[in-house]
Amino acid sequence: MGVTAVGEKYRCNTCGNVVAVTKAGGGTLVCCGQDMELIK
């Protein structure tokens, strides 16, 4: 799953880090070696 829009939030299911997208570039966010989960 790639980043598609500004304002999306992603969470790491391993350590709990949360990232808010400020510029959508289409890549995937990775933390602790795993893709981050989109928070609805």
Secondary structure as GFF3:
##gff-version 3
##sequence-region A 1 40
A	DSSP	beta_strand	9	11	.	.	.	ID=ss1
A	DSSP	beta_strand	18	20	.	.	.	ID=ss2
A	DSSP	beta_strand	30	31	.	.	.	ID=ss3
A	DSSP	beta_strand	34	35	.	.	.	ID=ss4
A	DSSP	beta_strand	37	39	.	.	.	ID=ss5
###
